[in-house]
Amino acid sequence: MPWNLTSDRPIFIQIMDIISLDIISGKYSPGEKLPSVRDLAQEASVNPNTMQKALSELERTGLVFSQRTSGRFITEDVQMIEDLKSQKAKEKIKEFLENMEKLGVNHEETIALVTQTLKGEQ
């Protein structure tokens, strides 16, 4: 999977977002061990120190925890993951609605268009 890191935001924050998305989307299961810092850094084509910073910040949020000699693991708190998923979904919906308003489409029209799209209508 390409990491698609850009220069518009700090790299470690982008890495945090990608790993968080991987967790809430189910790529990583609760309690699953993460690859090593070096492996993740190599996969993302970033310096290991940058990856370490991102993972340390994810630890601070509680989404990831470390066991001294065993590595880092995904939280087993399923409710935390579900809450984060819900929060991210609401952010995307709000962003979508703001973009539709910029196009001059009101909420009722947006709902109708989404409904048509879900039904496969043109």
C-alpha positions, 0 to 999 in steps of 0.5 A, spaced: 500 500 500 502 506 498 503 511 503 502 517 499 505 522 504 505 530 502 508 536 504 502 540 506 502 537 513 507 534 518 509 527 516 508 524 523 501 526 523 500 523 516 503 517 518 498 517 525 492 518 520 494 512 516 495 507 521 489 510 525 485 509 519 488 502 518 486 500 525 479 503 524 478 499 518 480 493 520 487 492 517 489 491 524 485 487 529 485 489 536 491 486 540 494 485 534 502 486 534 504 492 529 510 491 524 517 494 527 518 501 527 524 499 522 519 495 517 514 501 518 519 506 516 521 502 510 514 501 508 513 508 508 519 511 506 521 515 512 526 516 517 525 511 523 525 517 527 519 520 524 515 513 524 518 512 532 515 519 533 508 517 530 507 511 534 509 514 540 504 519 539 499 514 537 501 510 544 499 517 548 492 517 545 491 510 547 490 507 540 497 503 541 501 500 547 507 497 547 510 491 551 517 493 553 521 487 549 515 485 545 513 491 541 507 495 539 500 492 539 493 495 537 489 497 543 484 491 545 479 497 547 474 495 541 469 501 544 475 506 543 476 504 536 469 504 534 468 511 537 474 513 533 471 510 527 464 514 528 468 520 529 472 520 523 466 518 519 462 524 522 468 528 520 468 526 513 460 527 512 461 534 515 466 535 510 462 532 504 456 537 506 460 543 506 463 541 499 456 540 497 454 547 500 460 550 496 457 547 489 450 550 491 447 544 493 442 544 499 441 538 504 435 536 501 438 535 494 444 532 497 440 527 500 436 525 494 443 525 490 446 520 495 439 516 495 439 516 487 447 514 487 446 508 492 440 505 488 445 506 482 440 511 478 444 516 474 
